[in-house]
């Protein structure tokens, strides 16, 4: 086995980033369930939310390792992954902090407005991260690949939002808060990257 083939096999044989994503989602669902049952609540939930957010670190590392093994980890992609990790952890912590303050302190007036806006603040960094990647990426194929995956995520958001919106309008399903857009887009982005990776692997076998 050549050195390059061994490197690719080693990079792809590690934990798949989707496994860490599932672990993170399961942890957040468990926290939400415990809060619903009254086992957690208020400031007691924050350490658990912070611990769950740490699962995003190995998820990002696993994604970078697979990209490196496939020869798709450019300097711009590496920087993009780091920035997305910062945004993800910031988003989770801001959301957890806002929900905890709301449930524990029952804020009113300006404070209520402040915590309501707090989870949206990391979105500014998120949008900037996407824009910077397009500018910084010098490899045209990698830029095309990431842009295509982002468009798949956008397509999922548009389809899901339109479908659910009409179902809600006709009273078939309950109302869902608009903040679902971010996690659904992230799921679509991951699916888009998996689809393109699968297509590349099939093309490599032919």
C-alpha positions as CSV (number, residue, x, y, z in Angstrom):
1,X,0.0,0.0,0.0
2,X,1.4,3.4,-1.0
3,X,2.0,6.1,1.6
4,X,-0.8,8.3,0.1
5,X,-3.3,5.4,0.2
6,X,-2.4,4.6,3.8
7,X,-2.9,8.2,4.7
8,X,-6.3,8.2,3.1
9,X,-7.3,5.0,4.7
10,X,-6.2,6.2,8.1
11,X,-8.2,9.4,7.7
12,X,-11.3,7.7,6.6
13,X,-11.1,4.9,9.2
14,X,-11.7,7.3,12.1
15,X,-15.0,8.3,13.7
16,X,-17.3,9.8,11.1
17,X,-18.3,13.4,11.9
18,X,-22.0,12.3,11.6
19,X,-21.5,10.2,14.7
20,X,-20.4,13.2,16.8
21,X,-23.3,15.2,15.3
22,X,-25.7,12.5,16.5
23,X,-24.1,12.4,19.9
24,X,-24.4,16.2,20.2
25,X,-28.1,16.1,19.1
26,X,-28.8,13.2,21.5
27,X,-27.2,15.2,24.4
28,X,-29.2,18.3,23.7
29,X,-32.4,16.3,23.4
30,X,-31.6,14.6,26.8
31,X,-31.0,18.0,28.4
32,X,-34.3,19.3,27.0
33,X,-36.1,16.2,28.3
34,X,-34.6,16.6,31.7
35,X,-35.7,20.2,31.8
36,X,-39.2,19.2,30.8
37,X,-39.3,16.6,33.5
38,X,-38.0,19.1,36.1
39,X,-34.7,17.3,36.7
40,X,-32.8,20.3,35.3
41,X,-33.7,24.0,35.0
42,X,-32.3,27.4,35.5
43,X,-28.6,27.7,36.0
44,X,-28.3,24.0,36.6
45,X,-28.7,23.3,32.8
46,X,-25.8,25.6,31.7
47,X,-22.9,23.2,32.6
48,X,-24.6,20.4,30.7
49,X,-25.2,22.6,27.7
50,X,-21.6,23.7,27.7
51,X,-20.5,20.0,28.0
52,X,-22.7,19.1,25.1
53,X,-21.2,21.9,23.0
54,X,-17.7,20.4,23.5
55,X,-18.8,17.5,21.3
56,X,-18.6,19.9,18.4
57,X,-14.8,20.0,18.8
58,X,-14.2,16.3,17.9
59,X,-16.9,16.5,15.3
60,X,-15.0,19.3,13.6
61,X,-11.7,17.5,14.0
62,X,-13.2,14.3,12.4
63,X,-14.5,16.3,9.5
64,X,-11.1,18.0,9.0
65,X,-9.4,14.6,9.1
66,X,-11.6,13.2,6.4
67,X,-11.2,16.2,4.3
68,X,-7.4,16.0,4.7
69,X,-7.5,12.3,3.8
70,X,-9.5,13.0,0.6
71,X,-7.1,15.9,-0.3
72,X,-9.9,18.5,0.2
73,X,-8.5,20.4,3.2
74,X,-7.2,23.6,1.8
75,X,-6.0,26.5,4.1
76,X,-9.3,28.3,3.4
77,X,-11.3,25.1,4.4
78,X,-9.2,24.7,7.6
79,X,-10.0,28.3,8.5
80,X,-13.6,27.8,7.6
81,X,-13.9,24.8,9.9
82,X,-12.4,26.7,12.8
83,X,-14.7,29.6,12.3
84,X,-17.8,27.3,12.0
85,X,-16.7,25.6,15.3
86,X,-16.5,29.0,17.0
87,X,-19.9,29.9,15.6
88,X,-21.5,26.6,16.6
89,X,-20.3,26.8,20.2
90,X,-21.2,30.4,20.5
91,X,-24.7,29.8,19.2
92,X,-25.3,26.9,21.6
93,X,-24.0,28.8,24.6
94,X,-25.9,32.0,23.7
95,X,-29.1,30.0,23.2
96,X,-28.6,28.2,26.5
97,X,-27.9,31.4,28.4
98,X,-30.9,33.2,26.9
99,X,-33.3,30.3,27.7
100,X,-31.9,30.0,31.3
101,X,-32.2,33.7,32.0
102,X,-35.8,33.7,30.7
103,X,-36.8,30.6,32.7
104,X,-35.0,31.5,35.9
105,X,-35.2,35.3,36.2
106,X,-38.4,36.0,34.3
107,X,-36.9,39.2,32.7
108,X,-39.0,42.1,31.5
109,X,-38.5,45.1,29.3
110,X,-35.1,45.8,27.8
111,X,-33.5,42.7,29.4
112,X,-36.1,40.5,27.8
113,X,-35.4,42.1,24.4
114,X,-31.7,41.6,25.0
115,X,-31.9,37.9,25.7
116,X,-34.3,37.4,22.9
117,X,-31.7,38.8,20.4
118,X,-28.7,37.2,22.1
119,X,-28.9,33.8,20.2
120,X,-29.1,35.7,16.9
121,X,-25.8,37.6,17.5
122,X,-23.6,34.6,16.5
123,X,-25.4,34.5,13.2
124,X,-23.5,37.7,12.1
125,X,-20.3,35.7,12.5
126,X,-21.9,32.8,10.7
127,X,-22.8,34.8,7.6
128,X,-19.4,36.4,7.6
129,X,-17.7,33.0,7.8
130,X,-19.6,31.8,4.7
131,X,-18.7,34.9,2.8
132,X,-15.1,34.8,3.8
133,X,-14.7,31.2,2.6
134,X,-15.9,32.1,-0.9
135,X,-13.4,34.9,-1.0
136,X,-10.5,33.0,0.5
137,X,-10.8,29.7,-1.2
138,X,-8.4,29.6,-4.2
139,X,-9.2,26.1,-5.3
140,X,-12.2,26.4,-7.7
141,X,-13.4,22.9,-7.2
142,X,-13.4,23.1,-3.5
143,X,-15.2,26.4,-3.7
144,X,-17.8,24.8,-6.0
145,X,-18.1,21.8,-3.7
146,X,-18.8,23.9,-0.6
147,X,-21.1,26.3,-2.5
148,X,-23.1,23.3,-3.9
149,X,-23.5,21.8,-0.4
150,X,-24.7,25.1,1.0
151,X,-27.2,25.4,-1.8
152,X,-28.5,21.9,-1.0
153,X,-29.0,23.1,2.6
154,X,-30.8,26.2,1.3
155,X,-33.0,24.0,-0.9
156,X,-33.9,21.9,2.1
157,X,-34.9,25.0,4.1
158,X,-37.0,26.4,1.3
159,X,-38.8,23.1,0.7
160,X,-39.4,22.3,4.4
161,X,-40.4,25.9,5.2
162,X,-42.8,26.1,2.3
163,X,-44.4,22.7,3.0
164,X,-44.8,23.3,6.7
165,X,-46.0,26.8,6.1
166,X,-48.9,25.7,3.9
167,X,-49.7,22.8,6.3
168,X,-49.8,25.2,9.2
169,X,-52.0,27.7,7.2
170,X,-54.5,25.0,6.6
171,X,-54.4,23.9,10.2
172,X,-52.9,20.5,9.7
173,X,-49.8,20.9,11.8
174,X,-48.9,23.1,14.8
175,X,-46.9,26.3,14.6
176,X,-43.1,25.9,14.7
177,X,-40.8,28.9,15.7
178,X,-38.7,30.3,12.8
179,X,-35.4,29.5,14.6
180,X,-35.6,26.0,13.1
181,X,-34.1,27.4,9.9
182,X,-30.5,27.2,11.2
183,X,-30.4,23.6,12.3
184,X,-32.3,22.5,9.2
185,X,-29.9,24.3,6.9
186,X,-27.0,22.7,8.8
187,X,-28.5,19.3,8.3
188,X,-28.9,20.1,4.6
189,X,-25.3,21.2,4.4
190,X,-24.1,18.0,5.9
191,X,-26.3,16.0,3.6
192,X,-25.0,17.9,0.6
193,X,-21.4,17.2,1.6
194,X,-22.2,13.5,2.0
195,X,-23.9,13.4,-1.4
196,X,-21.0,15.0,-3.1
197,X,-18.5,12.8,-1.3
198,X,-20.4,9.7,-2.3
199,X,-20.6,10.9,-5.9
200,X,-16.8,11.5,-5.9
201,X,-16.2,8.0,-4.5
202,X,-18.4,6.4,-7.2
203,X,-16.5,8.4,-9.8
204,X,-13.2,7.3,-8.4
205,X,-14.2,3.6,-8.8
206,X,-15.1,4.0,-12.4
